[in-house]
Amino acid sequence: MTILITGANRGIGAALLSHYRHQGMATFGTARRPEGDLLPLDVMQQDSVKELARRLNGLPLSLLVCNAGVYADKGQALEAGYAPRLWAQSFAVNVMGVFLTVQALLPNLRAGKGKVAIISSAMASDARAPGGSYIYRSSKAAALNLGRNLAVDLKPEGVAVGIYHPGWVKTDMGGPQAEISPAQSVAGLTARFAALSLETTGCFESYDGTELPF
């Protein structure tokens, strides 16, 4: 089993990378500013994504985890916040970055009859709209929509796509007040990834297996 995880330098991505490597699986991680054995990848730059595909050289992938993401508008005020540059950055990373990565690695996924796991958020759900975090919510909703459509197009090729909420996790993004540890999130997410199949492709689930409303 060969796995690639984007945004693996911290938080959930780093925890997933550590988990899979501890299980003895061949696992690659990427970061915009890589350290150690992480591969360089800026998901906002098409040339960077293409270079990653070139490095992998057709290697069959069993699982691609699109985890790289930003929460640029955390704590912004409606009256004066949410600058255009934050919208542009968030959609470039959280939505376009997912698409460019999947697009570039399609030959690898096809070769491995692999799966795609997109890390979105329960905040993407139209059924959960308590206000605030307009950019993050909108970008994650777009990532959910992207994943649902990719699931339709890739199903005939044997590639399943799932969209997942990792929980409110105690990371730099989630903050110390969050509900669960990275280890709890990873235990649930890896179980969800393992269960993903062509029969369940297009699913939107929480790390604990709860089906989430679109």
Buried (B, 14 or more C-beta within 10 A) or exposed (E): BBBBBBBBBEBBBBBBBBBBBEEEEEBBBBBBEBEEEBBEBBBBBEEBBEBBBEEBEEBBBBBBBBBBBBBBBEEBEEEEEBEEEBBBBBBBBBBBBBBBBBEBBBBBBBBBBBBBBBBBBBBBBEEEEEEBBBBBBBBBBBBBBBBBEBBEEBBEEEBBBBBBBBBBBBBEBBEEEBEBBBEBBBBBBBEBBEEBEBEBBBBBBBBBEEEBEB
